Structure formats: structure tokens, C-alpha cells
Amino acid sequence: MGIKTESKKVVVLILKGNIDIEDMLALKGIVSTFIEKENFYFILDFSGVDHVNVSGIEYLNERKERARVMGGDVKIIGSSDYVKNLFLYAGYWGEFDFFNAEEEAIRSFEHLI
């Protein structure tokens, strides 16, 4: 999992491969660490993700809800239709905003920042 910051406010996390429960727990921990440092705006790049364990999406949703309570949000970019369908199957479709490009996702934060 790669991490880059687009600005002092937006954190981009780059995910790759098959994301299992352990990966989602690690992601939850990483997001929590950034939230503790008062970073509340996250973009998750799923362009390199082949599969997500649907049970782990709940952990991701928990962190998204925490970020929203703090005035931020979690956006997803680069997701394949297959991965989007896993969010639907897990019952979290509509809970996350999906974008094709990083720039679009960053612009979507403008009203929050």
C-alpha cells in the first residue's frame, strides 16, 4: 500500500492486488493514524486492486464515518466495475463516492476544506 499526500489536507492511499480482511484492518489503522494527526480527507486509489474481501468493506466504512464526523470524507478512485459491484454486494453502495480521476476527487473536497 502506497501513501502520498496531495496537499497538507488530502491523503492519497494507493492500494494494489487482492485486499483481504488483514489488509482492510491495516488500512483502518493507517486512516486512524492520519485522523489523529488531523488529516480528515482521504482518496483511496483502487486502480491496482483486483479483489476486495466484502467483509472488510465494513472496516473501511467505519473509518469513512469517523472522517465525516471530523468534517472530512473518504473518496474512491480508479475502481473497476467488479470492485464497485463488491461494494454493492456488501451493502455499501451509495455510502462512498467513486471517481475516475484523482483530480475529480480532490475537487469534490473543495466544499469541505
Backbone torsions as a table, in degrees:
resi	resn	phi	psi	omega
1	MET	NA	125.8	178.6
2	GLY	-100.2	152.3	179.0
3	ILE	-129.4	134.8	170.5
4	LYS	-143.0	153.4	177.2
5	THR	-110.6	129.9	-178.7
6	GLU	-81.6	-31.6	175.0
7	SER	-153.8	-170.3	176.1
8	LYS	-73.2	-9.6	-175.3
9	LYS	-108.7	-30.6	-174.8
10	VAL	-106.4	126.0	177.8
11	VAL	-107.6	127.3	177.7
12	VAL	-107.1	123.4	177.5
13	LEU	-109.8	124.9	-176.2
14	ILE	-103.4	116.7	-178.1
15	LEU	-104.4	151.0	-179.1
16	LYS	-143.2	152.2	172.5
17	GLY	77.6	-147.5	178.8
18	ASN	-95.4	121.8	-177.1
19	ILE	-97.0	112.6	-179.9
20	ASP	-102.3	-174.3	-177.6
21	ILE	-58.7	-44.4	-179.2
22	GLU	-61.4	-39.3	177.6
23	ASP	-64.3	-41.4	179.7
24	MET	-66.8	-37.4	176.0
25	LEU	-64.7	-40.2	176.7
26	ALA	-63.7	-42.8	178.2
27	LEU	-61.6	-42.6	177.5
28	LYS	-57.9	-43.3	179.0
29	GLY	-64.7	-41.3	179.3
30	ILE	-63.6	-46.7	179.3
31	VAL	-62.3	-41.2	178.6
32	SER	-60.0	-40.9	178.7
33	THR	-62.1	-43.1	177.7
34	PHE	-65.6	-39.5	179.0
35	ILE	-62.1	-40.7	177.4
36	GLU	-61.3	-27.7	178.3
37	LYS	-92.4	14.0	177.4
38	GLU	66.1	34.9	167.9
39	ASN	-104.2	117.7	-173.4
40	PHE	-118.9	1.4	-175.5
41	TYR	-115.2	118.6	-173.9
42	PHE	-127.7	139.6	170.1
43	ILE	-120.7	124.8	177.2
44	LEU	-104.3	118.8	-179.3
45	ASP	-91.9	107.3	-178.3
46	PHE	-97.1	10.9	-174.6
47	SER	-62.4	-25.1	178.4
48	GLY	-100.3	12.1	-176.5
49	VAL	-95.0	129.1	178.3
50	ASP	-93.7	-34.1	-175.4
51	HIS	-155.3	147.3	175.2
52	VAL	-128.0	130.6	174.2
53	ASN	-67.6	119.8	-173.0
54	VAL	-61.9	-28.7	178.5
55	SER	-64.7	-30.3	-178.8
56	GLY	-75.3	-17.1	-179.5
57	ILE	-62.9	-28.3	177.2
58	GLU	-59.7	-41.5	178.5
59	TYR	-63.7	-39.9	177.8
60	LEU	-64.6	-40.6	178.5
61	ASN	-63.6	-37.8	177.7
62	GLU	-59.3	-43.5	-179.8
63	ARG	-69.6	-36.0	177.0
64	LYS	-62.1	-43.9	179.3
65	GLU	-63.2	-40.2	178.5
66	ARG	-64.4	-43.3	178.0
67	ALA	-61.5	-40.5	-179.7
68	ARG	-65.7	-38.8	177.0
69	VAL	-59.5	-33.7	-179.1
70	MET	-85.9	2.2	178.1
71	GLY	96.7	4.2	-179.2
72	GLY	-107.3	-154.3	-179.9
73	ASP	-171.3	170.3	174.7
74	VAL	-123.2	125.4	178.2
75	LYS	-116.9	152.4	-179.3
76	ILE	-118.9	134.9	176.7
77	ILE	-124.9	157.4	170.9
78	GLY	68.2	17.2	-176.7
79	SER	-77.4	136.9	175.6
80	SER	-74.2	163.8	176.8
81	ASP	-61.1	-35.9	178.4
82	TYR	-60.0	-47.8	-179.5
83	VAL	-67.1	-39.3	176.2
84	LYS	-58.8	-40.2	178.8
85	ASN	-65.2	-29.0	176.2
86	LEU	-67.1	-36.2	175.0
87	PHE	-64.6	-39.9	176.8
88	LEU	-62.4	-49.1	-179.3
89	TYR	-59.9	-38.1	-178.3
90	ALA	-75.9	-9.5	178.9
91	GLY	89.8	16.7	-177.5
92	TYR	-114.8	16.0	175.7
93	TRP	-68.5	135.2	-177.0
94	GLY	91.5	-15.2	177.4
95	GLU	-81.5	-24.7	-177.5
96	PHE	-120.3	148.2	173.9
97	ASP	-94.9	127.4	179.5
98	PHE	-106.6	135.4	179.0
99	PHE	-131.0	154.7	177.7
100	ASN	-79.6	-34.6	-173.3
101	ALA	-130.8	152.2	179.8
102	GLU	-59.0	-40.7	-178.4
103	GLU	-60.6	-39.4	178.1
104	GLU	-62.9	-44.1	-179.1
105	ALA	-64.7	-41.8	178.6
106	ILE	-61.9	-43.9	178.4
107	ARG	-60.9	-32.0	-178.6
108	SER	-67.4	-18.1	177.1
109	PHE	-83.8	-13.3	-172.0
110	GLU	-54.1	-36.3	-179.8
111	HIS	-74.4	-15.7	-180.0
112	LEU	-93.3	-29.7	-173.5
113	ILE	-83.8	NA	NA
